């Protein structure tokens, strides 16, 4: 099955982008209809985060989200297999690249929007910026090899596996690495602190603050937006007064930064993840 998927994606890499996005829209509607559990998860997340929205608006964003998810999955065909000129036409990087290229370690806050992989390719392959990221191995050797190769097409993306531990990543930051970090997911209470996300207590990794402090690194944001022409990566300048001496306050600030980004493109945030699976003691489950 994995080998068939890889062959199919190599075939799709040559499609015109409008045709590929049209196919993604159709498959997104199919996914919305069939993926009942993930549809429920995303619906609950939207209800918790946006109780002020009408039911019709939440439903509209929910449907758009499944389309965006499927379109972004199909886009990995050209991101990982198309020639460099195709990527240069479809990927745009704007903002403060000087902050990214400054000497010393940098932790790049890269939240879970559907364009996440496009952002990594744009920075490493198109911009030529060496990066590091934390990699979760895929199930099955063929699929794992394909994803690893796609995320590191030009050898400029160092992939840390989670079992390598904090010390190895911190050592890389102290040597000047740029770490593309995705800390906005629920990995359980043992690794997290509870801070609000749209007013709801969320188990949140404090790794952005801790890596910045231990690695003596600056922090900036790189958020990737899906556009009609491809993707646009928006790079911010370095965050002021970050990290502080308070990990909890730093992690809450991270979520507040994320909230402003989500509000600008709510359909593109990764709502199918069980963001509120881990609940504070005494709280009822939400899913």
PAFI-836595 format. One record per residue: residue number from 0; x negated, y negated, z negated of N, C-alpha, C, O in turn; residue in one letter. Coordinates in steps of 0.1 Angstrom, whole numbers. Layout:
<kekols>
KEKOL  num    n_X    n_Y    n_Z   ca_X   ca_Y   ca_Z    c_X    c_Y    c_Z    o_X    o_Y    o_Z  residuo
KEKOL  NUM      X      Y      Z      X      Y      Z      X      Y      Z      X      Y      Z        a
...
</kekols>
This chain:
<kekols>
KEKOL  num    n_X    n_Y    n_Z   ca_X   ca_Y   ca_Z    c_X    c_Y    c_Z    o_X    o_Y    o_Z  residuo
KEKOL    0     -8     12      0      0      0      0     -9    -13      0     -6    -22      7        x
KEKOL    1    -19    -13     -8    -28    -24     -9    -35    -27      4    -36    -38      8        x
KEKOL    2    -39    -16     11    -46    -17     23    -37    -23     34    -41    -31     43        x
KEKOL    3    -24    -18     34    -15    -24     44    -13    -39     41    -12    -46     51        x
KEKOL    4    -11    -43     28    -10    -57     25    -21    -65     30    -19    -76     36        x
KEKOL    5    -33    -60     28    -45    -68     33    -45    -69     48    -48    -80     53        x
KEKOL    6    -42    -59     55    -42    -59     70    -31    -69     74    -33    -77     83        x
KEKOL    7    -19    -69     68     -8    -78     71    -12    -92     68     -9   -101     77        x
KEKOL    8    -19    -95     57    -24   -109     54    -34   -114     64    -34   -125     68        x
KEKOL    9    -43   -105     69    -52   -109     79    -45   -113     92    -49   -122     99        x
KEKOL   10    -35   -106     95    -26   -109    107    -20   -122    105    -20   -130    114        x
KEKOL   11    -14   -125     93     -7   -138     91    -17   -150     91    -12   -161     93        x
KEKOL   12    -29   -147     89    -39   -158     88    -39   -167    101    -44   -178    101        x
KEKOL   13    -35   -161    112    -36   -167    125    -23   -174    129    -22   -181    139        x
KEKOL   14    -13   -173    120      0   -179    123     -1   -194    122     -8   -199    113        x
KEKOL   15      7   -202    130      8   -216    127     15   -218    113     23   -211    109        x
KEKOL   16     10   -229    106     15   -231     93     31   -232     92     37   -226     83        x
KEKOL   17     37   -240    101     52   -241    100     59   -227    101     68   -225     94        x
KEKOL   18     54   -218    110     60   -205    111     57   -197     98     66   -190     94        x
KEKOL   19     45   -198     92     42   -190     80     51   -195     69     56   -187     61        x
KEKOL   20     53   -209     68     61   -214     57     76   -210     59     83   -208     49        x
KEKOL   21     80   -209     71     94   -205     74     96   -191     69    106   -188     63        x
KEKOL   22     86   -182     72     87   -168     67     87   -168     52     94   -160     46        x
KEKOL   23     79   -176     46     78   -177     32     91   -181     25     95   -176     15        x
KEKOL   24     98   -191     32    111   -195     27    121   -184     27    129   -182     18        x
KEKOL   25    122   -176     38    131   -165     39    128   -155     29    137   -150     22        x
KEKOL   26    115   -151     27    111   -141     17    114   -146      3    116   -138     -6        x
KEKOL   27    112   -159      1    115   -165    -12    130   -164    -16    132   -161    -27        x
KEKOL   28    139   -165     -6    153   -163     -9    155   -148    -12    163   -145    -21        x
KEKOL   29    148   -139     -5    150   -125     -8    144   -122    -22    151   -115    -30        x
KEKOL   30    133   -128    -26    127   -126    -39    136   -131    -50    138   -124    -60        x
KEKOL   31    142   -142    -47    152   -148    -57    164   -138    -59    168   -137    -70        x
KEKOL   32    168   -132    -49    180   -123    -50    176   -110    -57    185   -105    -64        x
KEKOL   33    164   -105    -54    161    -91    -59    154    -91    -72    155    -82    -80        x
KEKOL   34    146   -102    -75    137   -102    -87    145   -107    -99    143   -118   -104        x
KEKOL   35    155    -98   -104    164   -103   -114    157   -107   -127    160   -117   -133        x
KEKOL   36    147    -99   -132    140   -102   -144    133   -115   -144    134   -123   -153        x
KEKOL   37    125   -117   -133    117   -129   -131    127   -141   -129    123   -152   -134        x
KEKOL   38    138   -139   -123    147   -150   -121    153   -154   -135    155   -166   -137        x
KEKOL   39    156   -144   -143    160   -147   -157    150   -154   -165    153   -164   -172        x
KEKOL   40    137   -150   -164    127   -157   -171    126   -171   -167    125   -180   -176        x
KEKOL   41    125   -174   -154    124   -187   -149    136   -196   -153    134   -208   -156        x
KEKOL   42    148   -190   -153    160   -197   -156    159   -201   -171    163   -213   -174        x
KEKOL   43    155   -192   -180    154   -195   -194    144   -206   -196    146   -216   -204        x
KEKOL   44    132   -205   -190    122   -216   -191    128   -230   -187    125   -239   -194        x
KEKOL   45    135   -230   -176    140   -243   -172    151   -248   -182    152   -260   -184        x
KEKOL   46    159   -239   -187    169   -243   -197    162   -249   -209    167   -259   -215        x
KEKOL   47    152   -243   -214    145   -247   -226    138   -260   -224    138   -269   -232        x
KEKOL   48    132   -262   -212    123   -274   -210    132   -286   -205    128   -297   -207        x
KEKOL   49    143   -283   -199    151   -294   -193    166   -293   -196    174   -292   -188        x
KEKOL   50    169   -293   -209    183   -292   -213    191   -304   -209    203   -303   -207        x
KEKOL   51    185   -315   -206    192   -327   -201    196   -326   -187    204   -334   -182        x
KEKOL   52    190   -317   -179    194   -316   -165    207   -309   -164    212   -302   -173        x
KEKOL   53    214   -312   -153    227   -304   -150    223   -290   -147    212   -287   -142        x
KEKOL   54    233   -281   -148    231   -267   -144    228   -266   -129    221   -258   -125        x
KEKOL   55    235   -275   -122    232   -275   -107    218   -279   -104    212   -273    -94        x
KEKOL   56    212   -288   -111    199   -292   -108    189   -281   -112    180   -279   -104        x
KEKOL   57    191   -275   -123    182   -264   -127    183   -253   -117    173   -247   -114        x
KEKOL   58    195   -250   -112    196   -239   -102    189   -242    -89    183   -234    -83        x
KEKOL   59    190   -255    -85    183   -259    -73    168   -258    -74    162   -253    -65        x
KEKOL   60    163   -262    -86    148   -261    -88    144   -247    -89    134   -243    -84        x
KEKOL   61    153   -238    -95    150   -224    -96    149   -218    -82    139   -210    -80        x
KEKOL   62    158   -221    -73    157   -215    -60    145   -220    -52    138   -213    -46        x
KEKOL   63    142   -233    -53    130   -239    -47    118   -233    -52    108   -231    -44        x
KEKOL   64    118   -229    -65    106   -223    -71    102   -210    -64     91   -207    -61        x
KEKOL   65    112   -201    -62    110   -188    -56    105   -190    -42     97   -182    -38        x
KEKOL   66    110   -200    -35    105   -202    -22     90   -207    -22     82   -202    -15        x
KEKOL   67     87   -216    -31     73   -220    -33     64   -209    -37     52   -208    -32        x
KEKOL   68     68   -200    -46     60   -189    -50     56   -180    -38     45   -176    -36        x
KEKOL   69     67   -177    -30     64   -168    -18     56   -175     -8     47   -169     -2        x
KEKOL   70     58   -188     -5     50   -195      5     36   -195      0     27   -194      9        x
KEKOL   71     33   -197    -12     19   -198    -17     13   -184    -16      1   -184    -13        x
KEKOL   72     20   -174    -18     14   -160    -17     10   -158     -2      0   -152      0        x
KEKOL   73     19   -161      7     16   -159     21      4   -168     25     -4   -165     34        x
KEKOL   74      3   -180     19     -8   -190     23    -21   -184     20    -31   -188     25        x
KEKOL   75    -22   -174     11    -35   -168      8    -41   -161     20    -53   -159     20        x
KEKOL   76    -32   -158     30    -37   -152     42    -47   -161     49    -58   -157     52        x
KEKOL   77    -44   -174     51    -53   -183     58    -63   -189     48    -74   -192     52        x
KEKOL   78    -60   -190     36    -70   -195     26    -81   -185     25    -93   -190     23        x
KEKOL   79    -79   -173     26    -89   -163     24    -95   -157     37   -105   -150     36        x
KEKOL   80    -89   -160     48    -93   -153     61    -94   -162     73   -102   -159     82        x
KEKOL   81    -88   -174     73    -89   -183     84   -103   -189     85   -110   -191     75        x
KEKOL   82   -107   -193     97   -120   -200     99   -120   -214     91   -109   -220     88        x
KEKOL   83   -132   -218     88   -134   -231     80   -126   -243     86   -120   -250     79        x
KEKOL   84   -127   -245    100   -120   -256    105   -105   -257    102    -99   -267    101        x
KEKOL   85    -99   -245    101    -84   -244     98    -82   -249     83    -73   -257     81        x
KEKOL   86    -91   -245     74    -90   -249     60    -93   -264     59    -86   -271     51        x
KEKOL   87   -102   -269     67   -105   -284     66    -93   -292     71    -91   -303     66        x
KEKOL   88    -85   -287     80    -73   -294     84    -62   -294     74    -54   -303     73        x
KEKOL   89    -61   -283     67    -50   -280     58    -52   -284     44    -43   -284     36        x
KEKOL   90    -65   -285     40    -68   -288     26    -73   -302     24    -83   -306     31        x
KEKOL   91    -68   -310     15    -72   -323     13    -76   -325     -2    -68   -320    -11        x
KEKOL   92    -87   -331     -5    -91   -334    -18    -92   -349    -20    -99   -356    -13        x
KEKOL   93    -85   -354    -30    -85   -368    -33    -88   -371    -47    -87   -362    -56        x
KEKOL   94    -92   -383    -51    -95   -386    -64   -110   -388    -67   -117   -391    -58        x
KEKOL   95   -113   -385    -79   -127   -389    -84   -136   -377    -84   -138   -370    -94        x
KEKOL   96   -141   -374    -72   -151   -363    -71   -164   -366    -77   -171   -356    -81        x
KEKOL   97   -167   -378    -80   -180   -382    -87   -179   -376   -101   -189   -372   -106        x
KEKOL   98   -167   -376   -107   -166   -371   -120   -169   -356   -120   -174   -350   -130        x
KEKOL   99   -164   -349   -110   -167   -335   -108   -181   -332   -106   -186   -322   -111        x
KEKOL  100   -188   -341    -99   -202   -338    -95   -212   -344   -105   -224   -342   -102        x
KEKOL  101   -208   -350   -116   -217   -355   -125   -226   -344   -132   -222   -333   -132        x
KEKOL  102   -238   -348   -136   -246   -339   -143   -240   -334   -156   -233   -341   -162        x
KEKOL  103   -244   -322   -159   -238   -316   -172   -226   -308   -169   -220   -308   -158        x
KEKOL  104   -222   -301   -179   -210   -292   -178   -197   -300   -177   -196   -311   -182        x
KEKOL  105   -188   -294   -169   -175   -300   -168   -164   -289   -169   -166   -278   -163        x
KEKOL  106   -154   -291   -177   -143   -282   -178   -131   -288   -170   -127   -299   -173        x
KEKOL  107   -127   -281   -159   -116   -286   -150   -103   -280   -155   -101   -268   -153        x
KEKOL  108    -94   -288   -160    -81   -284   -163    -73   -282   -151    -69   -291   -144        x
KEKOL  109    -70   -269   -148    -63   -266   -135    -50   -258   -139    -51   -245   -139        x
KEKOL  110    -39   -265   -141    -27   -258   -146    -21   -248   -135    -25   -248   -124        x
KEKOL  111    -12   -240   -140     -6   -229   -132      5   -235   -123     17   -232   -125        x
KEKOL  112      1   -242   -112     10   -245   -102      8   -235    -90     -3   -228    -90        x
KEKOL  113     17   -234    -81     16   -224    -71      4   -226    -62      0   -216    -55        x
KEKOL  114     -1   -238    -61    -13   -240    -53    -26   -238    -59    -37   -242    -54        x
KEKOL  115    -26   -231    -70    -38   -229    -78    -50   -223    -70    -61   -228    -71        x
KEKOL  116    -47   -212    -62    -58   -206    -54    -63   -216    -43    -75   -216    -40        x
KEKOL  117    -54   -223    -38    -57   -233    -27    -67   -244    -33    -76   -248    -26        x
KEKOL  118    -65   -248    -45    -73   -257    -52    -87   -252    -53    -97   -259    -51        x
KEKOL  119    -89   -239    -58   -102   -234    -59   -109   -233    -46   -121   -235    -45        x
KEKOL  120   -102   -229    -35   -108   -228    -22   -112   -242    -17   -123   -243    -11        x
KEKOL  121   -104   -252    -19   -107   -265    -14   -119   -271    -21   -127   -277    -14        x
KEKOL  122   -121   -268    -34   -132   -274    -41   -145   -266    -37   -156   -272    -36        x
KEKOL  123   -144   -253    -36   -157   -245    -34   -161   -244    -19   -172   -246    -16        x
KEKOL  124   -151   -241    -11   -154   -238      3   -154   -251     12   -163   -253     20        x
KEKOL  125   -144   -260     10   -144   -272     18   -153   -283     12   -160   -289     20        x
KEKOL  126   -152   -285     -1   -160   -296     -7   -175   -291    -10   -184   -299    -12        x
KEKOL  127   -177   -278    -10   -190   -272    -13   -194   -274    -28   -206   -273    -31        x
KEKOL  128   -184   -275    -37   -187   -276    -51   -188   -262    -58   -179   -254    -57        x
KEKOL  129   -200   -259    -64   -201   -247    -71   -192   -247    -84   -192   -257    -91        x
KEKOL  130   -185   -236    -86   -176   -236    -97   -177   -222   -104   -184   -213    -99        x
KEKOL  131   -171   -222   -116   -170   -209   -123   -155   -208   -127   -148   -218   -129        x
KEKOL  132   -150   -196   -129   -137   -194   -133   -136   -180   -141   -144   -172   -139        x
KEKOL  133   -125   -179   -148   -123   -166   -156   -114   -157   -148   -103   -162   -144        x
KEKOL  134   -118   -145   -145   -111   -136   -136   -105   -125   -143   -111   -118   -152        x
KEKOL  135    -92   -122   -140    -85   -110   -145    -85   -100   -134    -78   -102   -124        x
KEKOL  136    -91    -88   -136    -92    -78   -126    -78    -73   -122    -69    -73   -130        x
KEKOL  137    -77    -70   -109    -64    -66   -103    -63    -50   -104    -73    -43   -106        x
KEKOL  138    -51    -46   -104    -48    -31   -104    -52    -25    -91    -46    -29    -80        x
KEKOL  139    -61    -16    -90    -64     -9    -78    -77    -15    -72    -78    -28    -72        x
KEKOL  140    -86     -7    -68    -99    -12    -64    -98    -20    -51   -105    -30    -50        x
KEKOL  141    -90    -16    -42    -89    -23    -29    -84    -37    -31    -89    -46    -25        x
KEKOL  142    -73    -38    -39    -67    -51    -42    -77    -60    -49    -78    -72    -46        x
KEKOL  143    -84    -54    -59    -93    -62    -67   -105    -67    -58   -108    -79    -59        x
KEKOL  144   -110    -59    -49   -121    -63    -40   -116    -74    -31   -123    -84    -29        x
KEKOL  145   -104    -74    -26    -98    -84    -17    -97    -97    -24   -100   -107    -19        x
KEKOL  146    -91    -97    -37    -89   -109    -44   -102   -116    -48   -104   -128    -47        x
KEKOL  147   -112   -107    -52   -125   -113    -56   -132   -119    -44   -137   -130    -45        x
KEKOL  148   -131   -113    -32   -137   -118    -20   -130   -131    -16   -137   -141    -12        x
KEKOL  149   -117   -131    -17   -110   -143    -13   -113   -155    -22   -114   -167    -17        x
KEKOL  150   -114   -153    -35   -117   -164    -44   -132   -168    -44   -135   -178    -50        x
KEKOL  151   -140   -161    -37   -154   -164    -37   -160   -162    -23   -170   -155    -21        x
KEKOL  152   -153   -168    -13   -157   -166      1   -171   -170      4   -178   -163     12        x
KEKOL  153   -176   -181     -2   -189   -186      1   -199   -184    -10   -210   -190     -9        x
KEKOL  154   -195   -176    -20   -205   -173    -30   -207   -184    -40   -216   -184    -48        x
KEKOL  155   -198   -195    -40   -200   -206    -49   -191   -206    -61   -191   -215    -69        x
KEKOL  156   -184   -195    -63   -175   -194    -74   -179   -182    -83   -177   -170    -79        x
KEKOL  157   -185   -185    -94   -189   -175   -103   -177   -170   -111   -170   -178   -118        x
KEKOL  158   -174   -157   -111   -162   -151   -117   -166   -145   -130   -173   -134   -130        x
KEKOL  159   -162   -151   -141   -164   -144   -154   -152   -135   -157   -140   -139   -154        x
KEKOL  160   -154   -124   -162   -143   -115   -167   -141   -118   -182   -150   -122   -189        x
KEKOL  161   -129   -117   -186   -125   -121   -200   -133   -114   -210   -136   -119   -221        x
KEKOL  162   -137   -101   -208   -145    -93   -218   -159    -98   -219   -166    -95   -229        x
KEKOL  163   -164   -107   -210   -177   -112   -212   -178   -122   -224   -189   -124   -229        x
KEKOL  164   -167   -127   -228   -167   -135   -241   -170   -149   -239   -175   -154   -228        x
KEKOL  165   -168   -157   -250   -170   -171   -250   -184   -175   -248   -187   -185   -241        x
KEKOL  166   -194   -168   -255   -208   -172   -255   -213   -174   -241   -221   -183   -238        x
KEKOL  167   -210   -164   -232   -215   -165   -219   -210   -177   -211   -218   -184   -204        x
KEKOL  168   -198   -180   -213   -192   -192   -206   -197   -205   -211   -200   -214   -204        x
KEKOL  169   -199   -205   -224   -205   -217   -231   -219   -220   -226   -223   -231   -223        x
KEKOL  170   -226   -209   -225   -240   -210   -220   -240   -216   -206   -249   -224   -203        x
KEKOL  171   -231   -211   -198   -230   -217   -184   -227   -231   -184   -233   -239   -176        x
KEKOL  172   -218   -236   -192   -214   -250   -193   -226   -258   -198   -229   -269   -192        x
KEKOL  173   -234   -253   -207   -246   -261   -212   -256   -262   -201   -265   -270   -202        x
KEKOL  174   -256   -253   -192   -265   -253   -181   -260   -261   -169   -266   -262   -158        x
KEKOL  175   -248   -268   -171   -243   -277   -161   -232   -271   -152   -228   -277   -142        x
KEKOL  176   -226   -259   -155   -216   -253   -147   -203   -262   -147   -200   -269   -157        x
KEKOL  177   -195   -260   -137   -181   -266   -136   -171   -255   -138   -171   -246   -129        x
KEKOL  178   -164   -254   -149   -155   -243   -152   -141   -247   -148   -135   -256   -153        x
KEKOL  179   -135   -239   -139   -121   -241   -134   -112   -233   -143   -111   -221   -142        x
KEKOL  180   -105   -240   -153    -99   -233   -164    -84   -234   -163    -78   -245   -160        x
KEKOL  181    -77   -223   -166    -63   -222   -165    -57   -218   -179    -54   -206   -181        x
KEKOL  182    -56   -227   -188    -53   -223   -202    -38   -224   -206    -34   -221   -217        x
KEKOL  183    -29   -227   -196    -15   -229   -199     -7   -217   -198      3   -217   -190        x
KEKOL  184    -11   -206   -204     -3   -194   -204     -2   -188   -219    -10   -192   -227        x
KEKOL  185      7   -179   -221      9   -173   -234      2   -160   -234      5   -150   -228        x
KEKOL  186     -9   -160   -242    -17   -148   -244    -16   -142   -258    -24   -134   -263        x
KEKOL  187     -5   -146   -265     -2   -140   -278     -7   -149   -289    -15   -158   -287        x
KEKOL  188     -2   -146   -301     -4   -155   -313    -19   -154   -317    -24   -164   -322        x
KEKOL  189    -25   -143   -316    -39   -141   -321    -49   -151   -314    -58   -155   -321        x
KEKOL  190    -47   -155   -301    -56   -163   -294    -51   -177   -293    -57   -186   -286        x
KEKOL  191    -39   -181   -299    -33   -193   -296    -30   -201   -308    -31   -197   -319        x
KEKOL  192    -26   -214   -305    -20   -223   -315     -6   -227   -310     -4   -227   -298        x
KEKOL  193      3   -230   -319     16   -235   -315     16   -250   -314     14   -257   -324        x
KEKOL  194     19   -255   -302     21   -269   -299     33   -270   -290     37   -260   -283        x
KEKOL  195     39   -282   -289     51   -284   -281     48   -284   -266     38   -290   -262        x
KEKOL  196     57   -278   -259     57   -280   -244     71   -283   -241     80   -275   -242        x
KEKOL  197     73   -296   -236     87   -301   -234     95   -299   -247    107   -296   -246        x
KEKOL  198     90   -301   -258     97   -301   -271     99   -287   -277    106   -286   -287        x
KEKOL  199     94   -277   -270     96   -263   -275     82   -258   -279     73   -259   -272        x
KEKOL  200     82   -252   -292     69   -247   -296     64   -236   -287     72   -226   -284        x
KEKOL  201     52   -237   -282     46   -227   -273     33   -223   -277     24   -231   -281        x
KEKOL  202     31   -209   -277     18   -204   -281      8   -208   -269     10   -203   -258        x
KEKOL  203     -2   -216   -273    -10   -222   -262    -25   -220   -265    -29   -221   -277        x
KEKOL  204    -32   -216   -255    -47   -213   -257    -54   -227   -260    -52   -236   -252        x
KEKOL  205    -62   -228   -270    -69   -240   -273    -83   -241   -266    -92   -248   -270        x
KEKOL  206    -84   -233   -255    -97   -231   -249   -102   -244   -242   -115   -245   -241        x
KEKOL  207    -94   -252   -238    -98   -265   -231   -107   -273   -241   -118   -277   -238        x
KEKOL  208   -101   -275   -253   -108   -283   -263   -121   -275   -268   -132   -281   -269        x
KEKOL  209   -120   -262   -270   -131   -255   -276   -143   -253   -266   -154   -255   -269        x
KEKOL  210   -140   -251   -253   -150   -250   -243   -157   -263   -241   -169   -264   -240        x
KEKOL  211   -149   -274   -241   -155   -287   -240   -164   -290   -251   -175   -296   -249        x
KEKOL  212   -160   -287   -263   -168   -290   -275   -181   -282   -275   -192   -287   -277        x
KEKOL  213   -179   -268   -274   -190   -259   -276   -200   -261   -264   -212   -259   -265        x
KEKOL  214   -194   -263   -252   -203   -265   -240   -208   -278   -238   -215   -281   -228        x
KEKOL  215   -204   -288   -247   -209   -302   -245   -205   -307   -232   -213   -313   -225        x
KEKOL  216   -193   -305   -228   -188   -307   -214   -177   -318   -214   -170   -320   -223        x
KEKOL  217   -177   -325   -202   -166   -334   -200   -154   -326   -195   -155   -315   -191        x
KEKOL  218   -142   -332   -196   -129   -326   -191   -123   -335   -181   -122   -347   -183        x
KEKOL  219   -118   -329   -170   -110   -336   -160    -99   -327   -155    -99   -315   -158        x
KEKOL  220    -90   -332   -147    -79   -325   -142    -80   -323   -127    -84   -333   -120        x
KEKOL  221    -77   -311   -122    -76   -309   -108    -62   -302   -106    -61   -290   -109        x
KEKOL  222    -53   -309   -101    -39   -303    -98    -37   -302    -83    -40   -312    -76        x
KEKOL  223    -32   -291    -79    -30   -288    -65    -15   -289    -61     -7   -281    -67        x
KEKOL  224    -12   -297    -51      2   -298    -46      4   -292    -33     -4   -294    -24        x
KEKOL  225     14   -283    -31     17   -278    -18     24   -289    -10     33   -296    -15        x
KEKOL  226     19   -291      2     25   -302     11     29   -295     24     27   -283     26        x
KEKOL  227     36   -303     33     40   -297     45     28   -294     54     28   -285     63        x
KEKOL  228     17   -301     52      5   -298     60     -5   -288     54    -15   -285     60        x
KEKOL  229     -2   -284     42    -11   -275     35    -11   -278     20     -1   -275     13        x
KEKOL  230    -22   -283     15    -23   -286      0    -32   -298     -2    -41   -301      6        x
KEKOL  231    -28   -305    -12    -36   -317    -16    -41   -315    -31    -33   -313    -40        x
KEKOL  232    -54   -315    -33    -60   -314    -46    -63   -328    -52    -70   -336    -45        x
KEKOL  233    -57   -331    -63    -59   -344    -69    -68   -343    -81    -64   -336    -91        x
KEKOL  234    -79   -349    -81    -90   -348    -91    -90   -361    -99    -91   -372    -94        x
KEKOL  235    -89   -360   -112    -88   -371   -121   -103   -375   -126   -112   -367   -124        x
KEKOL  236   -104   -386   -132   -116   -390   -139   -117   -382   -152   -108   -376   -156        x
KEKOL  237   -128   -383   -158   -130   -377   -171   -121   -382   -182   -118   -394   -182        x
KEKOL  238   -116   -373   -190   -106   -377   -201   -114   -385   -211   -125   -382   -215        x
KEKOL  239   -108   -396   -216   -114   -404   -227   -112   -397   -240   -101   -391   -243        x
KEKOL  240   -122   -398   -249   -121   -393   -263   -116   -379   -264   -108   -376   -272        x
KEKOL  241   -122   -371   -255   -118   -356   -255   -131   -348   -253   -138   -351   -244        x
KEKOL  242   -133   -338   -262   -124   -333   -273   -126   -342   -285   -136   -349   -287        x
KEKOL  243   -116   -341   -294   -117   -347   -307   -122   -337   -317   -126   -326   -314        x
KEKOL  244   -121   -340   -330   -124   -331   -341   -112   -322   -344   -113   -313   -353        x
KEKOL  245   -100   -324   -338    -88   -317   -341    -84   -309   -329    -78   -314   -320        x
KEKOL  246    -86   -296   -330    -82   -287   -319    -67   -287   -316    -63   -287   -305        x
KEKOL  247    -59   -288   -327    -45   -288   -325    -40   -301   -318    -32   -300   -309        x
KEKOL  248    -46   -312   -321    -42   -325   -314    -47   -324   -300    -40   -329   -291        x
KEKOL  249    -59   -319   -297    -64   -318   -284    -55   -309   -275    -52   -312   -264        x
KEKOL  250    -50   -298   -281    -42   -288   -273    -28   -295   -271    -22   -292   -260        x
KEKOL  251    -23   -302   -280    -10   -309   -278    -12   -320   -267     -3   -321   -258        x
KEKOL  252    -24   -327   -267    -26   -336   -256    -27   -329   -242    -22   -335   -233        x
KEKOL  253    -33   -318   -242    -33   -310   -229    -19   -307   -224    -16   -309   -212        x
KEKOL  254    -10   -303   -233      3   -300   -229     11   -313   -225     19   -312   -216        x
KEKOL  255      8   -324   -231     14   -336   -227      9   -341   -213     17   -346   -205        x
KEKOL  256     -4   -339   -210     -9   -341   -197     -2   -332   -187      2   -337   -176        x
KEKOL  257      0   -320   -190      6   -310   -181     21   -314   -179     26   -313   -168        x
KEKOL  258     28   -319   -189     42   -322   -188     44   -333   -177     53   -332   -169        x
KEKOL  259     35   -343   -177     36   -354   -167     34   -348   -153     41   -353   -143        x
KEKOL  260     26   -338   -151     23   -332   -138     35   -324   -134     39   -324   -122        x
KEKOL  261     41   -316   -143     52   -308   -140     64   -316   -136     71   -313   -126        x
KEKOL  262     66   -328   -142     77   -336   -139     76   -342   -124     86   -345   -118        x
KEKOL  263     64   -343   -119     62   -348   -106     65   -337    -95     67   -341    -83        x
KEKOL  264     65   -324    -99     68   -314    -89     73   -301    -97     66   -291    -97        x
KEKOL  265     84   -302   -103     89   -291   -112     91   -278   -104     89   -267   -110        x
KEKOL  266     94   -278    -91     96   -266    -84     83   -258    -82     84   -246    -78        x
KEKOL  267     72   -265    -84     59   -258    -81     52   -253    -93     41   -246    -92        x
KEKOL  268     57   -255   -105     51   -249   -117     55   -235   -118     65   -230   -113        x
KEKOL  269     46   -227   -125     48   -212   -125     58   -208   -136     54   -203   -146        x
KEKOL  270     71   -210   -133     81   -208   -143     84   -193   -145     90   -189   -155        x
KEKOL  271     79   -184   -136     82   -170   -137     74   -163   -148     76   -151   -151        x
KEKOL  272     65   -170   -154     57   -165   -165     65   -167   -178     71   -177   -180        x
KEKOL  273     64   -157   -187     71   -158   -200     63   -168   -209     56   -163   -218        x
KEKOL  274     65   -180   -206     57   -191   -214     61   -191   -229     52   -195   -237        x
KEKOL  275     73   -187   -232     77   -187   -246     79   -173   -252     88   -172   -261        x
KEKOL  276     72   -164   -247     73   -150   -252     69   -149   -267     76   -143   -274        x
KEKOL  277     58   -155   -270     54   -155   -284     61   -166   -292     59   -178   -288        x
KEKOL  278     68   -163   -302     76   -173   -309     70   -175   -323     63   -166   -329        x
KEKOL  279     72   -187   -329     67   -190   -342     74   -180   -352     85   -175   -349        x
KEKOL  280     68   -177   -363     74   -168   -373     88   -172   -377     91   -184   -380        x
KEKOL  281     97   -163   -377    111   -165   -380    120   -170   -369    132   -172   -370        x
KEKOL  282    114   -172   -357    121   -176   -345    127   -165   -337    120   -154   -336        x
KEKOL  283    138   -166   -331    144   -156   -323    137   -155   -310    133   -166   -305        x
KEKOL  284    137   -143   -303    131   -143   -289    141   -150   -280    153   -151   -283        x
KEKOL  285    135   -155   -269    143   -163   -260    147   -156   -247    155   -160   -239        x
KEKOL  286    140   -145   -244    142   -138   -231    151   -126   -232    153   -119   -223        x
</kekols>
